[in-house]
Amino acid sequence: MNTKQIRQIGLLLFFFCAFVWFAGWQKAQAAPDAPGDPVVNTFLISSDSDDTNENNNAGGHCALEDATIATTLNTFSLTSDSNDTNEANNVSGVCIADTPAAANVDLDVTTNTVGPVRQGDPISFTVTITNVDAAPLTTLPVDVVFPDAYLDCTSASQTPTNVVDNQMTWADLLGTAAVTLNQNQAISFLVNCTAGLDTTLLPNQEAELMGMAANAADSDGIGIFAPTSVMMVERSVEYDTSTGRSTLRWQTSDESQMVGFHVYRRIEPTALQSRFVQASRSSDKADEWIRLTDQPLVATSTGRSSGEIYEYVDQLDASQTSALQRSNRQPHYKLGVLTVDGEEYYLDLGQASEENRDAGDREQLYVPLMMQ
């Protein structure tokens, strides 16, 4: 092969490569995307055929902050205009959805049942929530808490999402009721309870139910009295936090209808007896009532209109005492009064207060009984 032939072959290879390059360049310069075509996951894009400035074709992102908004994540779309020569409209954007402001509501709790009532009587409360914001209210979580030793609340006119121990919860009351609250509109529902222990040892001698929603809370209460309460002069609980020893005392004034007594105990958070009951954490639930007396304590003046003084000692074991010293929990006691007609009525003996809970401290809870 001579020199001339080698040159001809080289020229052919040059023109072939140039043709391939030109064809690729033409394809790269094809018409821009049609209007409305999305370009996904692209940051720097020149979408205008007559716009040679690529620096103004900026990308962007959409940031969501604690908001539930329908969106497609990790997608950024640009719409191209084939004949748009206006560089000013090639912009990017950042959209931020702020956390929705908390609902602004008024809440009112009203006791419907006229008190005082007796143990076992039905009690109902009305909870009313009013939207005081200009914006419509479409979702509304609600909680109702109550001292479950005194109020056994298990149902409501709007079915709660959960009923656990001393708390009812509605994840979305408005969704349950299928309503939207405009400004100054209200929704009401009933909470149905049964009277438990007598309330003569509680502040105001009432058991209170509290409702909580958004920025609002309110409570109302009712007095509960056992039929045998008129036969008692006093009751007290003395608890030694260092030894786990509780000394229970009660004094009767008339045992003509009494035959004996049972003593019950449960461990519970001290908050369950506070005037404004706070929702308990899952680790702070009250235990079940345990009867401490296998056989009834005999009423020594049974059948007579005279009274007696009684004392009962409850000794917790070392592990229970140690656990109570580390927690916000103490024993709560009730007295079962057995009557001549075979009934058992329960009187609250009380729980040592949250004060003076250091080892060695002792506190006596004493409240005279109100006579009826």
C-alpha positions in Angstrom: 0.0 0.0 0.0 1.5 3.3 -1.2 1.4 6.7 0.5 -1.5 7.9 -1.7 -3.8 5.1 -0.6 -2.9 5.6 3.0 -4.0 9.3 2.7 -7.3 8.3 1.0 -8.1 5.9 3.8 -7.2 8.5 6.5 -9.5 11.1 4.8 -12.4 8.6 4.7 -12.0 7.9 8.4 -11.9 11.6 9.2 -15.1 12.3 7.3 -16.8 9.3 8.9 -16.0 10.5 12.4 -17.0 14.0 11.5 -20.4 12.7 10.2 -21.0 10.7 13.4 -20.2 13.7 15.5 -22.4 16.0 13.4 -25.3 13.5 13.7 -25.0 13.4 17.5 -24.8 17.2 17.6 -28.0 17.6 15.6 -29.8 15.2 17.9 -28.6 17.2 20.9 -30.0 20.3 19.3 -33.4 18.9 18.6 -36.5 20.9 19.5 -37.0 21.5 23.2 -39.5 19.7 25.4 -43.2 20.3 24.6 -45.0 22.6 27.0 -46.0 20.8 30.1 -43.4 18.0 29.9 -41.9 17.4 33.3 -38.1 17.1 33.9 -37.6 14.9 36.9 -34.7 15.1 39.4 -32.9 17.8 37.3 -31.4 20.8 38.7 -29.8 22.9 35.8 -32.0 22.9 32.8 -32.2 25.2 29.7 -35.8 24.8 28.7 -36.1 27.8 26.3 -34.8 27.3 22.7 -33.9 30.9 22.2 -32.5 31.4 25.7 -28.7 31.0 25.8 -28.3 32.0 29.4 -28.4 28.8 31.4 -27.6 30.5 34.7 -31.2 31.7 35.1 -32.7 28.2 34.8 -32.4 27.6 38.5 -33.7 24.5 40.3 -35.7 24.4 43.5 -37.2 22.2 46.2 -40.2 22.0 48.4 -39.7 21.7 52.1 -42.5 20.4 54.4 -42.4 21.1 58.1 -44.7 19.0 60.2 -47.6 19.3 57.9 -49.7 16.6 56.2 -49.9 17.7 52.6 -50.5 15.6 49.5 -47.2 15.8 47.6 -44.7 13.7 45.5 -41.4 13.5 47.3 -38.0 14.0 45.5 -39.6 15.3 42.3 -39.0 18.7 40.7 -40.7 19.5 37.4 -40.1 22.4 35.0 -42.5 23.3 32.1 -40.7 24.3 28.9 -42.0 26.9 26.4 -40.5 26.2 23.0 -40.7 29.8 21.7 -40.3 31.6 25.0 -37.4 34.1 24.8 -38.2 35.8 28.1 -35.5 35.0 30.5 -37.2 36.6 33.5 -39.8 33.8 33.8 -37.2 31.0 34.2 -37.3 30.9 37.9 -37.2 28.4 40.7 -39.1 28.3 43.9 -39.1 27.1 47.4 -42.5 26.3 49.0 -42.6 25.9 52.8 -45.7 24.6 54.6 -45.6 25.9 58.1 -46.8 23.9 61.1 -50.6 24.6 61.4 -51.4 26.7 64.4 -53.0 25.0 67.3 -56.8 25.3 67.4 -58.2 28.1 69.5 -61.2 26.8 71.4 -63.3 27.3 74.5 -64.2 24.2 76.6 -66.8 23.8 79.3 -67.5 20.8 81.5 -70.9 20.7 83.3 -72.2 18.1 85.7 -75.8 17.2 84.7 -76.6 15.0 87.7 -77.7 16.8 90.9 -75.5 15.8 93.8 -74.7 14.5 96.2 -75.3 11.0 94.9 -74.8 7.6 96.5 -72.4 4.9 95.4 -73.5 3.1 92.3 -75.7 5.9 91.1 -75.4 7.0 87.5 -73.7 10.4 86.8 -73.4 12.3 83.5 -71.3 15.2 82.5 -71.6 17.4 79.4 -68.4 18.5 77.6 -68.9 21.5 75.2 -66.2 22.7 72.8 -66.6 26.0 70.8 -64.4 27.1 67.9 -63.4 30.8 68.6 -61.1 31.0 65.6 -62.2 32.6 62.3 -60.8 29.5 60.4 -63.0 26.4 60.3 -62.0 23.6 62.6 -61.9 20.2 60.9 -59.9 18.0 63.4 -60.0 18.1 67.2 -58.3 15.6 69.5 -60.0 15.5 73.0 -59.1 13.9 76.3 -61.3 13.4 79.4 -59.6 12.3 82.6 -61.2 11.4 86.0 -60.3 9.9 89.4 -61.4 6.3 88.7 -61.6 5.3 92.3 -64.6 7.8 92.6 -65.9 7.9 89.0 -66.2 4.9 86.8 -66.6 6.4 83.3 -66.9 3.9 80.5 -69.1 5.4 77.8 -70.0 8.6 76.0 -72.5 9.8 73.4 -69.6 10.2 71.0 -67.7 6.9 71.0 -64.1 7.5 72.3 -61.1 6.1 70.4 -59.8 4.6 73.7 -60.9 4.2 77.3 -57.9 3.3 79.5 -57.9 3.4 83.3 -58.8 7.0 84.2 -58.8 8.5 80.7 -61.0 8.7 77.6 -59.4 9.7 74.3 -60.9 10.9 71.0 -58.2 11.0 68.3 -60.5 13.3 66.3 -63.8 14.2 67.9 -65.0 16.0 64.7 -64.1 13.1 62.5 -66.1 10.8 64.9 -69.1 13.2 64.7 -68.6 13.9 61.0 -68.8 17.7 61.5 -66.8 20.8 60.8 -66.9 23.7 63.3 -67.0 27.2 61.9 -66.3 30.2 64.0 -68.5 30.3 67.2 -70.0 26.9 66.4 -69.9 24.3 69.2 -70.0 20.5 69.7 -71.2 18.8 72.9 -71.2 15.2 74.1 -72.1 13.3 77.2 -69.8 11.3 79.4 -71.5 8.6 81.4 -70.1 7.5 84.8 -71.0 5.5 87.9 -70.4 6.8 91.4 -67.6 5.0 93.3 -66.1 5.8 96.6 -67.5 8.5 98.8 -65.7 11.9 98.3 -65.7 13.3 101.8 -61.9 13.1 102.0 -61.4 14.9 98.7 -60.9 18.7 98.2 -64.3 20.3 98.0 -65.7 16.9 98.9 -66.2 16.3 95.1 -64.8 14.0 92.5 -64.0 16.1 89.4 -64.0 15.2 85.7 -61.7 17.2 83.4 -61.9 17.8 79.7 -58.9 18.9 77.6 -58.8 20.0 73.9 -56.2 22.2 72.1 -55.5 25.2 74.3 -58.4 24.7 76.7 -59.3 22.7 79.8 -62.1 22.8 82.3 -63.6 20.6 85.1 -66.6 20.1 87.2 -67.4 17.8 90.1 -70.0 16.0 92.2 -70.2 14.8 95.8 -70.6 11.0 96.5 -71.7 9.7 99.8 -72.1 6.2 101.1 -75.2 5.3 103.1 -73.0 4.2 106.0 -71.1 7.5 106.0 -73.5 8.9 108.6 -72.4 6.2 111.0 -68.7 7.2 110.9 -67.1 9.9 113.0 -63.6 9.9 111.5 -61.2 8.1 109.3 -57.4 8.4 108.9 -54.4 6.9 107.2 -50.9 7.1 108.6 -48.2 5.9 106.3 -44.4 5.6 107.0 -42.5 5.8 103.7 -39.3 4.4 105.2 -40.9 1.1 106.4 -43.9 0.7 104.1 -46.2 0.5 107.2 -49.7 1.9 107.0 -51.9 2.4 110.0 -55.6 2.7 109.3 -58.0 4.1 111.9 -61.7 4.7 111.8 -64.4 5.4 114.4 -68.1 4.6 114.2 -70.9 6.4 115.9 -73.7 3.9 115.3 -73.3 0.2 114.6 -77.0 -0.8 114.7 -76.9 -1.6 111.0 -73.2 -2.9 110.8 -71.8 -6.4 111.2 -68.2 -6.0 110.1 -65.6 -4.5 107.8 -63.2 -5.5 105.0 -60.1 -3.5 104.2 -58.9 -2.9 100.6 -55.7 -1.5 99.1 -54.4 -0.4 95.7 -51.2 1.4 94.6 -51.8 4.5 92.5 -50.2 7.8 91.5 -50.9 10.5 94.0 -52.3 12.6 91.1 -55.4 10.5 90.9 -56.7 12.3 94.0 -55.7 15.8 93.1 -58.4 18.4 92.5 -57.5 18.8 88.9 -56.8 15.3 87.7 -53.9 15.0 85.2 -53.7 12.4 82.5 -51.5 9.5 83.8 -48.5 8.2 81.9 -48.7 4.5 80.9 -46.2 3.7 83.7 -48.4 5.5 86.3 -51.6 3.5 86.2 -53.4 2.5 89.3 -53.4 -1.1 90.4 -56.5 -3.2 91.0 -58.1 -3.1 94.5 -56.8 -6.0 96.6 -58.8 -7.2 99.7 -56.5 -7.5 102.6 -58.9 -9.2 105.0 -59.6 -12.8 104.4 -62.4 -12.7 107.0 -64.4 -9.6 108.0 -63.3 -7.6 111.0 -66.2 -8.0 113.4 -68.1 -4.8 114.4 -67.8 -5.0 118.2 -71.0 -3.1 118.9 -73.1 -4.6 116.1 -76.8 -4.2 116.6 -76.3 -1.3 119.0 -76.5 2.5 118.4 -73.1 3.0 120.0 -69.8 3.2 118.2 -66.2 1.9 118.5 -62.6 2.8 117.4 -60.8 0.5 115.1 -57.2 0.2 113.9 -55.7 -1.9 111.2 -52.0 -2.2 110.2 -50.9 -3.0 106.6 -47.2 -3.9 106.1 -45.8 -3.7 102.6 -42.8 -6.0 101.8 -39.3 -4.6 101.3 -39.5 -4.6 97.5 -42.8 -2.8 97.4 -41.6 -0.2 99.9 -38.4 0.4 97.9 -40.4 0.7 94.6 -42.7 3.3 96.2 -39.8 5.3 97.5 -38.6 5.7 93.9 -41.9 6.6 92.4 -44.8 9.0 92.6 -47.1 6.3 94.0 -48.5 5.4 97.4 -51.1 3.0 98.8 -54.7 4.0 98.8 -57.2 2.3 101.1 -60.9 1.8 101.2 -63.2 0.3 103.9 -65.9 -2.1 103.0 -68.7 -1.8 105.6 -70.9 -4.9 105.8 -74.5 -4.3 106.9 -77.2 -6.4 108.4 -79.0 -6.7 105.1 -76.0 -8.3 103.4 -74.8 -5.3 101.5 -71.2 -4.0 101.4 -70.7 -0.2 101.1 -67.3 1.3 100.5 -65.8 4.3 102.3 -62.7 6.0 101.3 -60.0 5.8 103.9 -57.6 7.9 101.9 -54.1 8.0 100.7 -51.0 9.7 102.3 -50.4 13.0 100.6 -47.5 13.6 98.2 -45.8 15.8 100.8 -43.1 14.6 103.2 -42.3 11.5 101.1 -38.7 11.3 102.0 -37.6 8.2 104.1 -38.5 8.6 107.7 -41.2 11.1 107.1 -44.7 10.3 108.3 -47.9 12.1 107.5 -51.4 11.5 108.9 -54.4 12.2 106.7 -57.4 13.1 108.8 -60.6 14.7 107.6 -63.8 14.6 109.8 -66.8 13.2 107.9 -69.6 15.5 106.9 -72.9 14.3 108.5 -76.0 14.1 106.4 
